Amino acid sequence: MNNKTKLKSYIFRAEIEQEEDGRWSAEIPLLPGCATWGYTKEEALQALRDAAQAYIEVLIEDGKPIPSEPKEEVEIVEAPVVAVTV
């Protein structure tokens, strides 16, 4: 079959911080409005992965471009990231 869909992975820089009430908030600055929270850092990041996946799928369905940041061939990020494959 020649109509294979190629999957692409997108890696987004995430910002995560603990709030005064102990919960964790997480967001992807490059995707406006893509923000979540959780009771643990891991829960907040998982929720953010799910939100980013849905966000990117909607952009694709609507025919809109997926935001991207310049990347080097090998990237080492000293911050949380979220990878989305579509």
Contact map, one row per residue, 1 for C-alpha under 8 A:
11110000000000000000000000000000000000000000000000000000000000000000000000000000000000
11110000000000000000000000000000000000000000000000000000000000000000000000000000000000
11111000000000000000000000000000000000000000000000000000000000000000000000000000000000
11111100000000000000000000000000000000000000000000000000000000000000000000000000000000
00111110000000000000000000000000000000000000000000000000000000000000000000000000000000
00011111000000000000000000000000000000000000000000000000000000000000000000000000000000
00001111100000000000000000000000000000000000000000000000000000000000000000000000000011
00000111110000000000000000000000000000000000000000000000000000000000000000000000000011
00000011111000000000000000000000000000000000000000000000000000000000000000000000001111
00000001111100000000000000000000000000000000000000000000000000000001000000000000011110
00000000111110000000000000000000000000000000000000000000000000000000000000000000111100
00000000011111000000000000010100000000000000000000000000000000000000000000000000111000
00000000001111100000000000011100000000000000000000000000000000000000000000000011110000
00000000000111110000000001111000000000000000000000000000000000000000000000000011110000
00000000000011111000000001111000000000000000000000000000000000000000000000000011000000
00000000000001111100000111100000000000001000100000000000000000000000000000000001000000
00000000000000111110000111000000000000000000000000000000000000000000000000000000000000
00000000000000011111011110000000000000001000000000000000000000000000000000000000000000
00000000000000001111111110000000000000000000000000000000000000000000000000000000000000
00000000000000000111111000000000000000000000000000000000000000000000000000000000000000
00000000000000000011111000000000000000000000000000000000000000000000000000000000000000
00000000000000000111111100000000000000100000000000000000000000000000000000000000000000
00000000000000000111111110000000000011110000000000000000000000000000000000000000000000
00000000000000011110011111000000000011111001000000000000000000000000000000000000000000
00000000000000011110001111100000001111000001000000000000000000000000000000000000000000
00000000000001111000000111110000001110000001100100000000000000000000000000000000000000
00000000000001110000000011111000111100000000000100000000000000000000000000000000000000
00000000000111100000000001111111011000000000000100000000000000000000000000000000000000
00000000000011100000000000111111010000000000000000000000000000000000000000000000000000
00000000000110000000000000011111000000000000000000000000000000000011000000000000000000
00000000000000000000000000011111110000000000000000010010000000000010000000000000000000
00000000000000000000000000011111110000000000000000000000000000000000000000000000000000
00000000000000000000000000100011111000000000000000000000000000000000000000000000000000
00000000000000000000000000111011111100000000000100110010000000000000000000000000000000
00000000000000000000000011110000111110000000000100100000000000000000000000000000000000
00000000000000000000000011100000011111000001001100100000000000000000000000000000000000
00000000000000000000001111000000001111100011101100000000000000000000000000000000000000
00000000000000000000001110000000000111111111101000000000000000000000000000000000000000
00000000000000000000011100000000000011111011000000000000000000000000000000000000000000
00000000000000000000001100000000000001111111000000000000000000000000000000000000000000
00000000000000010100000100000000000001111111100000000000000000000000000000000000000000
00000000000000000000000000000000000001011111110000000000000000000000000000000000000000
00000000000000000000000000000000000011111111111000000000000000000000000000000000000000
00000000000000000000000111000000000111111111111100000000000000000000000000000000000000
00000000000000010000000001000000000011001111111110000000000000000000000000000000010000
00000000000000000000000000000000000000000111111111000000000000000000000000000000000000
00000000000000000000000000000000000111000011111111100000000000000000000000000000000000
00000000000000000000000001110000011110000001111111110000000000000000000000000000010000
00000000000000000000000000000000000000000000111111111000000000000000000000000000011100
00000000000000000000000000000000000000000000011111111100000000000000000000000000000000
00000000000000000000000000000000011100000000001111111110000000000000000000000000000000
00000000000000000000000000000010010000000000000111111111000000000000000000000000010100
00000000000000000000000000000000000000000000000011111111100000000000000000000000000111
00000000000000000000000000000000000000000000000001111111110000000000000000000000000000
00000000000000000000000000000010010000000000000000111111111000000000000000000000000000
00000000000000000000000000000000000000000000000000011111111100000100000000000000000101
00000000000000000000000000000000000000000000000000001111111110000000000000000000000001
00000000000000000000000000000000000000000000000000000111111111000000000000000000000000
00000000000000000000000000000000000000000000000000000011111111111100000000000000000000
00000000000000000000000000000000000000000000000000000001111111111100000000000000000000
00000000000000000000000000000000000000000000000000000000111111110000000000000000000000
00000000000000000000000000000000000000000000000000000000011111110000000000000000000000
00000000000000000000000000000000000000000000000000000000001111111000000000000000000000
00000000000000000000000000000000000000000000000000000000001111111100000000000000000000
00000000000000000000000000000000000000000000000000000000001100111110000000000000000000
00000000000000000000000000000000000000000000000000000001001100011111000000000000000000
00000000000000000000000000000110000000000000000000000000000000001111100000000000000000
00000000010000000000000000000100000000000000000000000000000000000111110000000000000000
00000000000000000000000000000000000000000000000000000000000000000011111000000000000000
00000000000000000000000000000000000000000000000000000000000000000001111100000000000000
00000000000000000000000000000000000000000000000000000000000000000000111111100000000000
00000000000000000000000000000000000000000000000000000000000000000000011111100000000000
00000000000000000000000000000000000000000000000000000000000000000000001111100000000000
00000000000000000000000000000000000000000000000000000000000000000000001111110000000000
00000000000000000000000000000000000000000000000000000000000000000000001111111000000000
00000000000000000000000000000000000000000000000000000000000000000000000001111100000000
00000000000000000000000000000000000000000000000000000000000000000000000000111111100000
00000000000000000000000000000000000000000000000000000000000000000000000000011111000000
00000000000011100000000000000000000000000000000000000000000000000000000000001111100000
00000000000011110000000000000000000000000000000000000000000000000000000000001111110000
00000000001111000000000000000000000000000000000000000000000000000000000000001011111000
00000000011111000000000000000000000000000000100110010000000000000000000000000001111100
00000000111100000000000000000000000000000000000010000000000000000000000000000000111110
00000000111000000000000000000000000000000000000010011001000000000000000000000000011111
00000011110000000000000000000000000000000000000000001000000000000000000000000000001111
00000011100000000000000000000000000000000000000000001001100000000000000000000000000111
